[in-house]
Amino acid sequence: MKSFYNNWKLVIIGCLTLGMAPFFPEPHIWGKLRWVAGGARGMAFQDWFDICLHGIPFVLLIRIVGLKIFSFVK
């Protein structure tokens, strides 16, 4: 499982599939983030869980990019 967290190809596939699904009319995570930016009025636990679920691949991608940048700086 640890190799998944460090494999940038799998993380990008996760971002493009789980992170962005459903794709139409707009990516689901984008709609939820706009809802949070607008004040998150009316959001239930299910909506917050949905943000976490769709956001995990992006968090992993940011982690990998950060590790690569900081290992390059050393």
Residue frames as qw, qx, qy, qz and C-alpha x, y, z in Angstrom:
[[0.000, 0.885, 0.466, 0.000, 0.00, 0.00, 0.00],
 [0.340, -0.732, 0.088, 0.585, 2.91, 2.33, 0.69],
 [0.394, -0.026, 0.573, 0.718, 3.97, 2.10, -2.95],
 [0.146, 0.726, 0.612, 0.278, 0.58, 3.53, -3.99],
 [0.215, -0.912, -0.189, 0.294, 1.17, 6.69, -1.97],
 [0.327, -0.638, 0.382, 0.583, 4.50, 7.26, -3.70],
 [0.445, 0.205, 0.713, 0.501, 3.54, 6.21, -7.24],
 [0.134, 0.418, 0.011, -0.898, 2.75, 9.44, -9.08],
 [0.234, -0.005, -0.730, -0.642, 1.21, 7.62, -12.06],
 [0.258, -0.429, -0.866, 0.021, -1.41, 5.90, -9.91],
 [0.096, -0.525, -0.430, 0.728, -2.11, 9.11, -8.00],
 [0.162, 0.266, -0.304, -0.900, -2.70, 11.04, -11.23],
 [0.296, -0.205, -0.834, -0.418, -5.05, 8.30, -12.45],
 [0.223, -0.501, -0.747, 0.376, -6.85, 8.60, -9.10],
 [0.013, 0.435, 0.125, -0.892, -7.14, 12.37, -9.56],
 [0.249, 0.139, -0.526, -0.801, -8.55, 11.99, -13.05],
 [0.402, -0.264, -0.829, -0.285, -11.04, 9.26, -12.12],
 [0.398, -0.558, -0.674, 0.275, -12.15, 9.39, -8.49],
 [0.247, -0.373, -0.202, 0.871, -11.15, 13.00, -7.94],
 [0.144, 0.149, -0.285, -0.936, -12.99, 14.44, -10.92],
 [0.210, -0.296, -0.865, -0.346, -15.96, 12.03, -11.24],
 [0.589, 0.549, 0.569, 0.167, -18.70, 12.65, -12.22],
 [0.426, -0.052, 0.281, 0.858, -17.39, 14.83, -15.01],
 [0.068, -0.346, -0.430, -0.831, -20.55, 16.49, -16.35],
 [0.338, 0.899, 0.169, 0.222, -21.89, 19.16, -16.01],
 [0.095, 0.825, -0.461, 0.314, -18.79, 20.03, -13.93],
 [0.529, 0.151, -0.772, 0.317, -16.32, 17.98, -11.90],
 [0.604, -0.622, -0.489, -0.100, -17.92, 17.02, -8.61],
 [0.605, -0.359, -0.281, 0.653, -15.05, 18.21, -6.41],
 [0.188, 0.203, 0.135, 0.951, -15.12, 21.60, -8.14],
 [0.386, -0.582, -0.417, -0.581, -18.80, 22.07, -7.34],
 [0.692, -0.567, -0.407, 0.185, -18.25, 21.09, -3.70],
 [0.524, -0.158, -0.130, 0.827, -15.28, 23.45, -3.34],
 [0.033, -0.389, -0.239, -0.889, -17.35, 26.30, -4.80],
 [0.563, -0.627, -0.462, -0.276, -20.05, 25.46, -2.28],
 [0.673, -0.445, -0.302, 0.508, -17.53, 25.67, 0.59],
 [0.341, 0.063, 0.054, 0.937, -16.10, 28.93, -0.79],
 [0.227, -0.497, -0.364, -0.754, -19.64, 30.33, -0.88],
 [0.389, -0.446, 0.366, -0.719, -20.11, 29.75, 2.84],
 [0.240, 0.036, -0.968, 0.059, -21.03, 26.05, 2.95],
 [0.489, -0.014, 0.351, -0.798, -24.60, 26.82, 3.92],
 [0.860, 0.117, 0.025, -0.496, -26.77, 23.74, 4.05],
 [0.506, 0.415, -0.756, -0.007, -23.91, 21.24, 3.83],
 [0.887, -0.369, 0.068, -0.270, -24.55, 17.96, 5.65],
 [0.598, -0.511, 0.605, 0.121, -22.10, 15.36, 6.90],
 [0.810, 0.318, 0.464, 0.165, -22.48, 13.49, 3.61],
 [0.439, 0.886, -0.010, 0.148, -21.27, 16.54, 1.67],
 [0.227, -0.836, 0.498, -0.034, -18.18, 16.94, 3.86],
 [0.754, -0.182, 0.623, 0.104, -17.42, 13.22, 3.53],
 [0.724, 0.612, 0.292, 0.126, -17.83, 13.59, -0.24],
 [0.181, 0.941, -0.277, 0.076, -15.25, 16.39, -0.30],
 [0.479, -0.604, 0.637, 0.018, -12.82, 14.22, 1.65],
 [0.816, 0.133, 0.557, 0.079, -13.40, 11.21, -0.59],
 [0.638, 0.721, 0.180, 0.202, -12.93, 13.12, -3.84],
 [0.025, 0.956, -0.271, 0.110, -10.10, 15.21, -2.42],
 [0.793, -0.453, 0.376, 0.156, -7.80, 12.41, -1.22],
 [0.809, 0.311, 0.250, 0.432, -6.14, 11.85, -4.64],
 [0.257, 0.864, -0.021, 0.433, -5.36, 15.57, -4.89],
 [0.514, -0.804, 0.284, -0.099, -3.89, 15.61, -1.37],
 [0.874, -0.162, 0.355, 0.289, -1.67, 12.67, -2.34],
 [0.627, 0.607, 0.167, 0.459, -0.61, 14.50, -5.52],
 [0.068, -0.932, 0.153, -0.321, 0.28, 17.64, -3.55],
 [0.745, -0.581, 0.323, 0.056, 2.23, 15.45, -1.11],
 [0.858, 0.141, 0.292, 0.399, 4.24, 13.83, -3.90],
 [0.394, 0.787, 0.057, 0.472, 4.99, 17.18, -5.56],
 [0.346, -0.890, 0.204, -0.216, 6.03, 18.65, -2.21],
 [0.839, -0.380, 0.334, 0.200, 8.35, 15.74, -1.47],
 [0.751, 0.402, 0.227, 0.473, 9.93, 16.05, -4.92],
 [0.147, 0.896, -0.034, 0.418, 10.45, 19.80, -4.50],
 [0.502, -0.805, 0.285, -0.138, 11.93, 19.50, -1.02],
 [0.882, -0.168, 0.324, 0.298, 14.21, 16.62, -2.01],
 [0.608, 0.615, 0.140, 0.482, 15.43, 18.75, -4.94],
 [0.103, -0.941, 0.104, -0.304, 16.20, 21.70, -2.67],
 [0.778, -0.581, 0.205, 0.124, 18.47, 19.70, -0.32]]
